[in-house]
Amino acid sequence: MSGVLYFDGNCGMCTRSVNALMRRQRTGDLHIEPFQRPGTAALLGVTGDQLTEAAWWRDSSGEVYRGAEAINAAVSAGMGSRIPLGVYRMPGVKQLQNAAYRWVASHRYRFPGTTPYCAARPGDC
C-alpha cells in the first residue's frame, strides 16, 4: 500500500507530525504533500472547503481517505503493515479516533509545532 498523505502545510503541528512520520517509515511507500498545492482538491475529488477540514490520503489505486482514516493509512504504508488501518476499522475504535481527530484538527493552530511546510518552502505551496 503506497500513497500520498496530503496535510495542512500552513500548520506547524501538522508539519511536525508528517516529518515525524517520514523519519519513522520503513518502506518508502509514504509520501507527503501540502494540500495547498494547486489542483489537490480536484485530484482528491473534494471541494476546497472540504480539503482544508482534514488530512487526506490517496493510495496508489486512487482510493481516497480523510481524517483519522487517512492518518492510519499513512502509518500503515510507512510501516508496511495494514495493522493500523485494521485496528482503526474495528467497531468503537473508528468512532473514538474520528472524534479525537476532529477535535485536534479544529484546534491544530493552537498546538506547538515547527516552521510550517509552506513557510519554509513558499514556492511549493
VMD Tcl script that builds the backbone (N, CA, C; Angstrom):
set m [mol new atoms 375]
animate dup $m
set s [atomselect $m all]
$s set {name element resname resid chain x y z} {
  {N N MET 1 A 0.853 -1.177 0.000}
  {CA C MET 1 A 0.000 0.000 0.000}
  {C C MET 1 A 0.894 1.233 0.000}
  {N N SER 2 A 0.899 1.962 -1.077}
  {CA C SER 2 A 1.665 3.206 -1.131}
  {C C SER 2 A 0.719 4.335 -1.482}
  {N N GLY 3 A 1.138 5.550 -1.171}
  {CA C GLY 3 A 0.301 6.683 -1.482}
  {C C GLY 3 A 0.870 7.981 -0.951}
  {N N VAL 4 A 0.019 8.998 -0.975}
  {CA C VAL 4 A 0.415 10.337 -0.569}
  {C C VAL 4 A -0.512 10.813 0.543}
  {N N LEU 5 A 0.083 11.353 1.611}
  {CA C LEU 5 A -0.668 11.995 2.677}
  {C C LEU 5 A -0.646 13.492 2.403}
  {N N TYR 6 A -1.824 14.063 2.194}
  {CA C TYR 6 A -1.970 15.498 1.970}
  {C C TYR 6 A -2.320 16.146 3.305}
  {N N PHE 7 A -1.554 17.155 3.698}
  {CA C PHE 7 A -1.695 17.759 5.017}
  {C C PHE 7 A -1.709 19.276 4.902}
  {N N ASP 8 A -2.044 19.943 6.004}
  {CA C ASP 8 A -2.091 21.402 6.045}
  {C C ASP 8 A -0.668 21.944 6.150}
  {N N GLY 9 A -0.148 22.409 5.050}
  {CA C GLY 9 A 1.211 22.925 5.007}
  {C C GLY 9 A 1.392 24.260 5.695}
  {N N ASN 10 A 0.297 24.890 6.132}
  {CA C ASN 10 A 0.385 26.141 6.887}
  {C C ASN 10 A 0.337 25.905 8.392}
  {N N CYS 11 A 0.288 24.662 8.803}
  {CA C CYS 11 A 0.153 24.289 10.208}
  {C C CYS 11 A 1.482 23.726 10.719}
  {N N GLY 12 A 2.028 24.353 11.748}
  {CA C GLY 12 A 3.290 23.897 12.318}
  {C C GLY 12 A 3.180 22.527 12.963}
  {N N MET 13 A 2.057 22.256 13.655}
  {CA C MET 13 A 1.872 20.949 14.280}
  {C C MET 13 A 1.734 19.865 13.214}
  {N N CYS 14 A 1.012 20.170 12.148}
  {CA C CYS 14 A 0.831 19.208 11.061}
  {C C CYS 14 A 2.166 18.911 10.387}
  {N N THR 15 A 2.965 19.941 10.161}
  {CA C THR 15 A 4.284 19.775 9.552}
  {C C THR 15 A 5.171 18.919 10.444}
  {N N ARG 16 A 5.186 19.209 11.745}
  {CA C ARG 16 A 5.984 18.408 12.670}
  {C C ARG 16 A 5.533 16.954 12.656}
  {N N SER 17 A 4.233 16.729 12.613}
  {CA C SER 17 A 3.690 15.367 12.624}
  {C C SER 17 A 4.075 14.581 11.374}
  {N N VAL 18 A 3.947 15.190 10.191}
  {CA C VAL 18 A 4.302 14.455 8.973}
  {C C VAL 18 A 5.810 14.245 8.879}
  {N N ASN 19 A 6.584 15.187 9.397}
  {CA C ASN 19 A 8.035 14.988 9.416}
  {C C ASN 19 A 8.396 13.794 10.295}
  {N N ALA 20 A 7.714 13.656 11.433}
  {CA C ALA 20 A 7.960 12.514 12.330}
  {C C ALA 20 A 7.573 11.205 11.637}
  {N N LEU 21 A 6.444 11.202 10.925}
  {CA C LEU 21 A 6.044 10.009 10.175}
  {C C LEU 21 A 7.087 9.634 9.127}
  {N N MET 22 A 7.584 10.625 8.425}
  {CA C MET 22 A 8.564 10.360 7.368}
  {C C MET 22 A 9.869 9.800 7.939}
  {N N ARG 23 A 10.295 10.307 9.094}
  {CA C ARG 23 A 11.529 9.805 9.713}
  {C C ARG 23 A 11.390 8.357 10.175}
  {N N ARG 24 A 10.172 7.941 10.508}
  {CA C ARG 24 A 9.957 6.608 11.065}
  {C C ARG 24 A 9.516 5.564 10.043}
  {N N GLN 25 A 9.251 5.977 8.837}
  {CA C GLN 25 A 8.772 4.994 7.858}
  {C C GLN 25 A 9.872 4.003 7.496}
  {N N ARG 26 A 9.446 2.796 7.188}
  {CA C ARG 26 A 10.386 1.714 6.873}
  {C C ARG 26 A 10.329 1.281 5.415}
  {N N THR 27 A 9.345 1.762 4.675}
  {CA C THR 27 A 9.084 1.201 3.351}
  {C C THR 27 A 9.404 2.115 2.173}
  {N N GLY 28 A 9.349 3.402 2.369}
  {CA C GLY 28 A 9.462 4.329 1.245}
  {C C GLY 28 A 8.149 4.484 0.495}
  {N N ASP 29 A 7.076 3.854 1.004}
  {CA C ASP 29 A 5.767 3.914 0.347}
  {C C ASP 29 A 4.922 5.104 0.782}
  {N N LEU 30 A 5.392 5.847 1.766}
  {CA C LEU 30 A 4.668 7.001 2.288}
  {C C LEU 30 A 5.284 8.270 1.722}
  {N N HIS 31 A 4.440 9.079 1.085}
  {CA C HIS 31 A 4.864 10.364 0.533}
  {C C HIS 31 A 3.958 11.435 1.112}
  {N N ILE 32 A 4.459 12.651 1.206}
  {CA C ILE 32 A 3.663 13.750 1.755}
  {C C ILE 32 A 3.614 14.918 0.776}
  {N N GLU 33 A 2.508 15.624 0.818}
  {CA C GLU 33 A 2.323 16.828 0.010}
  {C C GLU 33 A 1.423 17.772 0.800}
  {N N PRO 34 A 1.689 19.072 0.760}
  {CA C PRO 34 A 0.756 20.009 1.389}
  {C C PRO 34 A -0.511 20.106 0.541}
  {N N PHE 35 A -1.658 20.190 1.192}
  {CA C PHE 35 A -2.882 20.271 0.386}
  {C C PHE 35 A -3.088 21.648 -0.222}
  {N N GLN 36 A -2.174 22.574 0.054}
  {CA C GLN 36 A -2.248 23.903 -0.557}
  {C C GLN 36 A -1.770 23.904 -2.005}
  {N N ARG 37 A -1.132 22.834 -2.458}
  {CA C ARG 37 A -0.672 22.789 -3.842}
  {C C ARG 37 A -1.855 22.898 -4.794}
  {N N PRO 38 A -1.725 23.709 -5.836}
  {CA C PRO 38 A -2.815 23.848 -6.802}
  {C C PRO 38 A -3.205 22.493 -7.400}
  {N N GLY 39 A -4.515 22.285 -7.513}
  {CA C GLY 39 A -5.034 21.074 -8.130}
  {C C GLY 39 A -5.290 19.926 -7.175}
  {N N THR 40 A -4.937 20.087 -5.894}
  {CA C THR 40 A -5.090 18.986 -4.939}
  {C C THR 40 A -6.558 18.631 -4.723}
  {N N ALA 41 A -7.418 19.626 -4.555}
  {CA C ALA 41 A -8.845 19.340 -4.329}
  {C C ALA 41 A -9.418 18.540 -5.495}
  {N N ALA 42 A -9.117 18.942 -6.702}
  {CA C ALA 42 A -9.627 18.222 -7.884}
  {C C ALA 42 A -9.064 16.802 -7.939}
  {N N LEU 43 A -7.783 16.646 -7.617}
  {CA C LEU 43 A -7.160 15.327 -7.622}
  {C C LEU 43 A -7.847 14.387 -6.629}
  {N N LEU 44 A -8.242 14.939 -5.482}
  {CA C LEU 44 A -8.887 14.127 -4.452}
  {C C LEU 44 A -10.402 14.027 -4.638}
  {N N GLY 45 A -10.960 14.842 -5.514}
  {CA C GLY 45 A -12.399 14.809 -5.765}
  {C C GLY 45 A -13.215 15.450 -4.670}
  {N N VAL 46 A -12.670 16.512 -4.055}
  {CA C VAL 46 A -13.370 17.216 -2.981}
  {C C VAL 46 A -13.402 18.704 -3.290}
  {N N THR 47 A -14.209 19.434 -2.540}
  {CA C THR 47 A -14.250 20.888 -2.700}
  {C C THR 47 A -13.091 21.511 -1.933}
  {N N GLY 48 A -12.814 22.765 -2.218}
  {CA C GLY 48 A -11.766 23.482 -1.498}
  {C C GLY 48 A -12.046 23.571 -0.011}
  {N N ASP 49 A -13.323 23.759 0.357}
  {CA C ASP 49 A -13.690 23.828 1.774}
  {C C ASP 49 A -13.476 22.480 2.463}
  {N N GLN 50 A -13.854 21.388 1.809}
  {CA C GLN 50 A -13.648 20.062 2.383}
  {C C GLN 50 A -12.158 19.777 2.548}
  {N N LEU 51 A -11.380 20.205 1.583}
  {CA C LEU 51 A -9.944 19.945 1.592}
  {C C LEU 51 A -9.281 20.465 2.863}
  {N N THR 52 A -9.659 21.647 3.302}
  {CA C THR 52 A -8.996 22.274 4.452}
  {C C THR 52 A -9.470 21.747 5.803}
  {N N GLU 53 A -10.468 20.888 5.812}
  {CA C GLU 53 A -11.016 20.372 7.073}
  {C C GLU 53 A -10.215 19.217 7.660}
  {N N ALA 54 A -9.394 18.550 6.860}
  {CA C ALA 54 A -8.750 17.321 7.338}
  {C C ALA 54 A -7.524 16.995 6.498}
  {N N ALA 55 A -6.753 16.046 7.000}
  {CA C ALA 55 A -5.685 15.448 6.203}
  {C C ALA 55 A -6.339 14.443 5.256}
  {N N TRP 56 A -5.671 14.163 4.145}
  {CA C TRP 56 A -6.219 13.265 3.130}
  {C C TRP 56 A -5.159 12.265 2.696}
  {N N TRP 57 A -5.588 11.068 2.366}
  {CA C TRP 57 A -4.709 10.017 1.846}
  {C C TRP 57 A -5.247 9.579 0.501}
  {N N ARG 58 A -4.361 9.474 -0.466}
  {CA C ARG 58 A -4.714 8.914 -1.773}
  {C C ARG 58 A -3.712 7.809 -2.056}
  {N N ASP 59 A -4.225 6.580 -2.121}
  {CA C ASP 59 A -3.303 5.464 -2.336}
  {C C ASP 59 A -3.040 5.259 -3.823}
  {N N SER 60 A -2.153 4.345 -4.115}
  {CA C SER 60 A -1.719 4.132 -5.499}
  {C C SER 60 A -2.849 3.667 -6.410}
  {N N SER 61 A -3.935 3.132 -5.836}
  {CA C SER 61 A -5.076 2.710 -6.648}
  {C C SER 61 A -6.055 3.852 -6.903}
  {N N GLY 62 A -5.817 5.011 -6.236}
  {CA C GLY 62 A -6.702 6.159 -6.384}
  {C C GLY 62 A -7.736 6.282 -5.285}
  {N N GLU 63 A -7.772 5.323 -4.357}
  {CA C GLU 63 A -8.725 5.395 -3.248}
  {C C GLU 63 A -8.328 6.546 -2.319}
  {N N VAL 64 A -9.339 7.282 -1.827}
  {CA C VAL 64 A -9.107 8.473 -1.014}
  {C C VAL 64 A -9.746 8.288 0.361}
  {N N TYR 65 A -8.978 8.626 1.409}
  {CA C TYR 65 A -9.468 8.604 2.792}
  {C C TYR 65 A -9.240 9.984 3.400}
  {N N ARG 66 A -10.026 10.314 4.416}
  {CA C ARG 66 A -9.855 11.602 5.085}
  {C C ARG 66 A -9.709 11.404 6.583}
  {N N GLY 67 A -9.156 12.397 7.249}
  {CA C GLY 67 A -9.090 12.433 8.704}
  {C C GLY 67 A -8.296 11.302 9.329}
  {N N ALA 68 A -8.865 10.727 10.393}
  {CA C ALA 68 A -8.186 9.663 11.137}
  {C C ALA 68 A -7.891 8.461 10.246}
  {N N GLU 69 A -8.792 8.149 9.336}
  {CA C GLU 69 A -8.562 7.028 8.431}
  {C C GLU 69 A -7.353 7.308 7.530}
  {N N ALA 70 A -7.206 8.559 7.090}
  {CA C ALA 70 A -6.063 8.938 6.264}
  {C C ALA 70 A -4.758 8.774 7.029}
  {N N ILE 71 A -4.751 9.185 8.282}
  {CA C ILE 71 A -3.546 9.065 9.101}
  {C C ILE 71 A -3.200 7.590 9.300}
  {N N ASN 72 A -4.193 6.770 9.592}
  {CA C ASN 72 A -3.953 5.339 9.773}
  {C C ASN 72 A -3.448 4.686 8.488}
  {N N ALA 73 A -3.965 5.109 7.349}
  {CA C ALA 73 A -3.487 4.576 6.071}
  {C C ALA 73 A -2.029 4.968 5.842}
  {N N ALA 74 A -1.677 6.218 6.188}
  {CA C ALA 74 A -0.295 6.683 6.029}
  {C C ALA 74 A 0.651 5.909 6.942}
  {N N VAL 75 A 0.241 5.697 8.195}
  {CA C VAL 75 A 1.063 4.923 9.132}
  {C C VAL 75 A 1.220 3.492 8.617}
  {N N SER 76 A 0.134 2.914 8.116}
  {CA C SER 76 A 0.197 1.559 7.559}
  {C C SER 76 A 1.187 1.484 6.402}
  {N N ALA 77 A 1.130 2.461 5.507}
  {CA C ALA 77 A 2.048 2.476 4.367}
  {C C ALA 77 A 3.489 2.604 4.830}
  {N N GLY 78 A 3.725 3.489 5.781}
  {CA C GLY 78 A 5.079 3.691 6.275}
  {C C GLY 78 A 5.634 2.493 7.020}
  {N N MET 79 A 4.756 1.758 7.702}
  {CA C MET 79 A 5.182 0.571 8.449}
  {C C MET 79 A 5.272 -0.667 7.562}
  {N N GLY 80 A 4.548 -0.642 6.462}
  {CA C GLY 80 A 4.486 -1.829 5.619}
  {C C GLY 80 A 3.559 -2.875 6.197}
  {N N SER 81 A 2.552 -2.427 6.940}
  {CA C SER 81 A 1.595 -3.332 7.581}
  {C C SER 81 A 0.223 -2.688 7.598}
  {N N ARG 82 A -0.800 -3.471 7.342}
  {CA C ARG 82 A -2.169 -2.945 7.372}
  {C C ARG 82 A -2.756 -2.942 8.780}
  {N N ILE 83 A -1.968 -3.298 9.775}
  {CA C ILE 83 A -2.473 -3.384 11.148}
  {C C ILE 83 A -3.076 -2.065 11.637}
  {N N PRO 84 A -2.385 -0.905 11.511}
  {CA C PRO 84 A -3.006 0.336 11.992}
  {C C PRO 84 A -4.367 0.619 11.347}
  {N N LEU 85 A -4.480 0.379 10.049}
  {CA C LEU 85 A -5.747 0.608 9.354}
  {C C LEU 85 A -6.791 -0.405 9.796}
  {N N GLY 86 A -6.378 -1.636 10.038}
  {CA C GLY 86 A -7.287 -2.669 10.530}
  {C C GLY 86 A -7.809 -2.358 11.919}
  {N N VAL 87 A -6.934 -1.895 12.799}
  {CA C VAL 87 A -7.356 -1.520 14.160}
  {C C VAL 87 A -8.330 -0.348 14.090}
  {N N TYR 88 A -8.021 0.630 13.256}
  {CA C TYR 88 A -8.908 1.790 13.092}
  {C C TYR 88 A -10.323 1.352 12.713}
  {N N ARG 89 A -10.435 0.357 11.872}
  {CA C ARG 89 A -11.747 -0.067 11.362}
  {C C ARG 89 A -12.521 -0.961 12.329}
  {N N MET 90 A -11.945 -1.276 13.472}
  {CA C MET 90 A -12.651 -2.090 14.469}
  {C C MET 90 A -13.789 -1.267 15.077}
  {N N PRO 91 A -14.928 -1.920 15.373}
  {CA C PRO 91 A -16.060 -1.202 15.978}
  {C C PRO 91 A -15.632 -0.468 17.250}
  {N N GLY 92 A -16.045 0.772 17.344}
  {CA C GLY 92 A -15.733 1.587 18.503}
  {C C GLY 92 A -14.438 2.366 18.349}
  {N N VAL 93 A -13.416 1.740 17.807}
  {CA C VAL 93 A -12.130 2.410 17.624}
  {C C VAL 93 A -12.279 3.530 16.594}
  {N N LYS 94 A -12.953 3.226 15.510}
  {CA C LYS 94 A -13.158 4.206 14.441}
  {C C LYS 94 A -13.851 5.463 14.975}
  {N N GLN 95 A -14.916 5.280 15.743}
  {CA C GLN 95 A -15.658 6.416 16.272}
  {C C GLN 95 A -14.810 7.236 17.242}
  {N N LEU 96 A -14.053 6.552 18.077}
  {CA C LEU 96 A -13.194 7.233 19.040}
  {C C LEU 96 A -12.084 8.012 18.331}
  {N N GLN 97 A -11.420 7.375 17.389}
  {CA C GLN 97 A -10.353 8.063 16.658}
  {C C GLN 97 A -10.899 9.223 15.824}
  {N N ASN 98 A -12.065 9.049 15.211}
  {CA C ASN 98 A -12.653 10.140 14.425}
  {C C ASN 98 A -12.970 11.341 15.307}
  {N N ALA 99 A -13.516 11.101 16.489}
  {CA C ALA 99 A -13.837 12.195 17.407}
  {C C ALA 99 A -12.563 12.911 17.857}
  {N N ALA 100 A -11.548 12.150 18.217}
  {CA C ALA 100 A -10.274 12.747 18.639}
  {C C ALA 100 A -9.651 13.526 17.490}
  {N N TYR 101 A -9.692 12.965 16.293}
  {CA C TYR 101 A -9.119 13.637 15.132}
  {C C TYR 101 A -9.836 14.967 14.870}
  {N N ARG 102 A -11.166 14.947 14.891}
  {CA C ARG 102 A -11.925 16.184 14.630}
  {C C ARG 102 A -11.548 17.277 15.622}
  {N N TRP 103 A -11.390 16.901 16.905}
  {CA C TRP 103 A -11.034 17.893 17.917}
  {C C TRP 103 A -9.642 18.458 17.645}
  {N N VAL 104 A -8.678 17.589 17.402}
  {CA C VAL 104 A -7.306 18.045 17.135}
  {C C VAL 104 A -7.274 18.907 15.871}
  {N N ALA 105 A -7.948 18.466 14.820}
  {CA C ALA 105 A -7.945 19.220 13.557}
  {C C ALA 105 A -8.548 20.609 13.732}
  {N N SER 106 A -9.580 20.718 14.539}
  {CA C SER 106 A -10.213 22.027 14.722}
  {C C SER 106 A -9.407 22.951 15.638}
  {N N HIS 107 A -8.441 22.397 16.364}
  {CA C HIS 107 A -7.592 23.188 17.260}
  {C C HIS 107 A -6.124 23.181 16.839}
  {N N ARG 108 A -5.827 22.712 15.646}
  {CA C ARG 108 A -4.437 22.451 15.244}
  {C C ARG 108 A -3.518 23.661 15.290}
  {N N TYR 109 A -4.048 24.853 15.097}
  {CA C TYR 109 A -3.188 26.034 15.106}
  {C C TYR 109 A -2.812 26.465 16.523}
  {N N ARG 110 A -3.391 25.824 17.531}
  {CA C ARG 110 A -3.072 26.146 18.929}
  {C C ARG 110 A -1.944 25.289 19.488}
  {N N PHE 111 A -1.596 24.210 18.785}
  {CA C PHE 111 A -0.563 23.294 19.265}
  {C C PHE 111 A 0.818 23.762 18.823}
  {N N PRO 112 A 1.839 23.468 19.632}
  {CA C PRO 112 A 3.191 23.822 19.205}
  {C C PRO 112 A 3.607 22.964 18.015}
  {N N GLY 113 A 4.474 23.506 17.235}
  {CA C GLY 113 A 4.923 22.763 16.065}
  {C C GLY 113 A 6.302 23.223 15.651}
  {N N THR 114 A 6.489 23.273 14.371}
  {CA C THR 114 A 7.743 23.713 13.775}
  {C C THR 114 A 7.387 24.717 12.691}
  {N N THR 115 A 8.368 25.193 11.984}
  {CA C THR 115 A 8.084 26.109 10.886}
  {C C THR 115 A 7.189 25.382 9.880}
  {N N PRO 116 A 6.018 25.949 9.592}
  {CA C PRO 116 A 5.123 25.281 8.649}
  {C C PRO 116 A 5.790 25.020 7.297}
  {N N TYR 117 A 5.447 23.906 6.703}
  {CA C TYR 117 A 5.993 23.466 5.421}
  {C C TYR 117 A 5.935 24.586 4.388}
  {N N CYS 118 A 4.795 25.237 4.274}
  {CA C CYS 118 A 4.617 26.267 3.248}
  {C C CYS 118 A 5.422 27.535 3.552}
  {N N ALA 119 A 5.707 27.812 4.820}
  {CA C ALA 119 A 6.546 28.959 5.159}
  {C C ALA 119 A 8.007 28.664 4.819}
  {N N ALA 120 A 8.409 27.404 4.978}
  {CA C ALA 120 A 9.789 27.022 4.691}
  {C C ALA 120 A 10.028 26.831 3.195}
  {N N ARG 121 A 8.968 26.507 2.460}
  {CA C ARG 121 A 9.075 26.247 1.017}
  {C C ARG 121 A 7.956 26.984 0.279}
  {N N PRO 122 A 7.956 28.303 0.292}
  {CA C PRO 122 A 6.823 29.059 -0.281}
  {C C PRO 122 A 6.529 28.753 -1.742}
  {N N GLY 123 A 7.485 28.382 -2.524}
  {CA C GLY 123 A 7.242 28.055 -3.926}
  {C C GLY 123 A 6.592 26.698 -4.122}
  {N N ASP 124 A 6.506 25.915 -3.046}
  {CA C ASP 124 A 5.962 24.562 -3.103}
  {C C ASP 124 A 4.459 24.514 -2.819}
  {N N CYS 125 A 3.912 25.614 -2.368}
  {CA C CYS 125 A 2.507 25.599 -1.912}
  {C C CYS 125 A 1.620 26.503 -2.740}
}
mol reanalyze $m
mol bondsrecalc $m
mol representation Tube
mol addrep $m
